[in-house]
C-alpha cells in the first residue's frame, strides 16, 4: 500500500490492486466489479474529450477490454486509476488522430442542426435556462478546441479531480510541465470565454 496516500484513497487503491490480481487469474466477477467502480469516470472523461457521448461508451469498452487483456502484466507501482487513465488517454488520442484524417461534419452544419432541434422542441426552456445551456455549450466547445494534451489535463483535473502528480503519470510528463500545460489551457479558456466572463 502506498504510504503517501490518505487512508481512504489507500483503501480504494488496495481494492483495485486486489481486483487486478484476481482479473489476472481470469476472475470475471472481479472484472465486473472493477468496471462498475470506474466505468462512469472513464465514460465521462472520454465524452468530455471527444464531445460525443455515444462514442464514449464504445471507447470505454475498449479501455476495459485492454485492462482485461493486460491484467496479468499489471504491476501496482502507482494508483490503478493512473494506469486506467493512461489507457484511456492512448485510446482517446488515437481516436482524435483517426478523426482528423476523416472528414468531419462542419461546425456550421452542427450549429444548424442544434438550432433546428431547439426550434422543434415543444417545451422550450425559459431564458435563464437557455443562457445556462449556452454557457455550458461554450465551455464544452472551448475545452474541445484545446490541443489534445491540454484538453486531457483539464478533463482529468476538473472532472476527475486527479492531482498534478497523477496527471503527470497519465500524460508521461513532469509535474511542472503539467502545471504549465494547465496554465496555458486556462489562459486559452479565459480568452475563448471572455465574452461570457465580462457579462
C-alpha positions in Angstrom: 0.0 0.0 0.0 1.3 3.5 -0.8 2.1 5.3 2.4 1.8 8.7 0.8 -1.9 8.2 0.1 -4.6 9.3 2.6 -6.2 6.2 4.3 -9.4 6.3 2.3 -7.5 6.6 -1.0 -5.1 3.9 0.0 -8.0 1.5 0.7 -9.6 2.3 -2.7 -6.2 1.8 -4.4 -5.7 -1.5 -2.5 -9.1 -2.8 -3.6 -8.3 -2.0 -7.2 -4.9 -3.8 -6.9 -6.6 -6.9 -5.4 -9.2 -6.9 -8.2 -6.5 -6.6 -10.8 -4.7 -9.7 -9.3 -8.0 -11.6 -9.4 -8.6 -10.5 -13.0 -5.1 -11.6 -13.9 -6.2 -15.1 -12.7 -9.3 -14.9 -15.0 -11.9 -13.9 -12.4 -14.9 -12.4 -14.3 -16.7 -11.3 -11.1 -13.7 -9.2 -10.2 -13.7 -7.7 -13.7 -17.4 -6.8 -13.4 -16.7 -5.1 -10.0 -13.7 -3.2 -11.4 -15.8 -2.0 -14.4 -18.6 -0.9 -12.0 -16.2 1.0 -9.9 -14.6 3.0 -12.7 -16.9 2.9 -15.8 -18.6 6.3 -15.1 -15.2 8.1 -14.7 -13.9 6.6 -18.0 -17.1 7.3 -20.0 -17.2 10.9 -18.6 -13.6 11.5 -19.5 -13.9 10.1 -23.0 -17.2 12.1 -23.6 -15.5 15.3 -22.5 -12.5 14.6 -24.7 -14.4 13.6 -27.8 -17.6 15.6 -27.3 -19.7 12.6 -28.3 -21.4 10.6 -25.5 -22.4 7.8 -27.8 -18.7 7.2 -28.8 -17.7 7.4 -25.2 -19.3 4.0 -24.4 -17.5 2.3 -27.3 -14.1 3.7 -26.3 -14.9 2.8 -22.6 -15.5 -0.8 -23.6 -12.1 -0.8 -25.5 -10.4 0.6 -22.4 -11.8 -2.1 -20.2 -11.1 -4.8 -22.8 -7.4 -3.7 -22.7 -7.5 -3.8 -18.9 -8.8 -7.4 -19.1 -6.2 -8.5 -21.7 -3.2 -7.0 -19.9 -4.2 -7.8 -16.3 -1.5 -10.5 -15.9 1.1 -7.9 -16.8 -0.3 -5.2 -14.4 2.1 -4.1 -11.7 0.7 -1.9 -8.9 3.5 0.7 -9.0 1.1 3.6 -8.9 -2.6 4.0 -8.3 -4.8 1.9 -10.6 -6.6 5.0 -11.8 -3.3 6.3 -13.2 -3.0 3.1 -15.2 -6.6 3.2 -16.3 -6.5 6.9 -17.4 -3.2 6.2 -19.3 -5.0 3.5 -21.3 -8.0 5.9 -21.7 -5.6 8.7 -22.9 -4.0 6.5 -25.5 -7.3 5.4 -27.0 -8.8 8.9 -27.0 -5.7 10.3 -28.7 -5.8 7.5 -31.3 -9.5 8.3 -31.9 -8.7 12.0 -32.2 -6.0 11.3 -34.8 -8.3 9.0 -36.7 -11.0 11.7 -36.8 -8.5 14.3 -38.0 -7.8 12.1 -41.0 -11.5 11.6 -41.6 -13.8 14.3 -42.9 -15.9 15.7 -40.1 -19.2 17.5 -40.3 -18.5 21.2 -40.3 -19.2 23.3 -37.2 -21.7 25.4 -39.2 -23.7 22.2 -40.1 -23.6 21.1 -36.4 -24.8 24.5 -35.3 -27.6 24.4 -37.9 -28.8 21.0 -36.6 -28.7 22.2 -33.0 -30.7 25.3 -33.9 -33.3 23.1 -35.6 -33.6 20.9 -32.5 -34.1 23.9 -30.2 -36.8 25.3 -32.6 -38.5 21.9 -32.8 -38.6 21.4 -29.1 -42.2 21.6 -27.8 -41.1 22.5 -24.2 -38.6 25.2 -24.8 -36.6 26.4 -21.8 -37.0 29.7 -20.1 -34.4 32.4 -20.9 -32.2 31.7 -17.8 -32.0 28.0 -18.6 -31.2 28.8 -22.2 -28.4 31.1 -21.1 -27.0 28.4 -18.8 -27.2 25.9 -21.6 -25.5 28.3 -24.0 -22.7 28.9 -21.4 -22.2 25.2 -20.9 -22.0 24.7 -24.6 -19.5 27.5 -24.9 -17.4 25.9 -22.1 -17.6 22.5 -23.8 -16.6 24.0 -27.2 -13.7 25.9 -25.6 -12.4 22.8 -24.0 -12.9 20.8 -27.2 -10.8 23.4 -29.1 -7.8 22.9 -26.8 -4.9 20.8 -28.1 -5.5 17.2 -27.0 -2.8 17.1 -24.3 -4.1 20.3 -22.7 -7.7 19.0 -23.1 -6.9 15.8 -21.3 -5.1 17.6 -18.5 -8.1 19.9 -18.0 -10.6 17.0 -18.1 -8.6 14.9 -15.6 -8.1 17.9 -13.2 -11.6 19.5 -13.5 -13.8 16.5 -13.9 -11.9 13.6 -12.3 -10.1 15.6 -9.6 -6.7 14.0 -10.3 -3.7 15.5 -8.6 -0.9 17.1 -10.6 1.3 14.1 -9.9 -1.4 11.7 -11.1 -1.9 13.7 -14.3 1.8 13.8 -14.8 1.9 10.0 -14.6 -1.0 9.6 -17.0 0.4 12.0 -19.6 4.1 11.0 -19.1 5.1 14.5 -18.1 6.8 16.2 -15.2 4.6 17.9 -12.6 6.0 21.3 -13.6 5.1 20.5 -17.2 1.5 19.6 -16.2 1.2 22.9 -14.2 2.5 24.8 -17.3 0.1 22.9 -19.5 -2.9 23.7 -17.3 -1.9 27.3 -17.0 -1.8 27.6 -20.9 -5.1 25.8 -21.1 -6.8 28.1 -18.5 -5.4 31.1 -20.3 -6.8 29.9 -23.6 -10.2 29.1 -22.0 -10.3 32.5 -20.4 -9.7 34.1 -23.8 -12.2 31.9 -25.5 -14.9 32.6 -22.9 -14.0 36.3 -22.4 -17.4 37.3 -23.8 -19.2 35.3 -21.1 -16.8 36.3 -18.3 -17.3 40.0 -18.9 -21.1 39.9 -18.8 
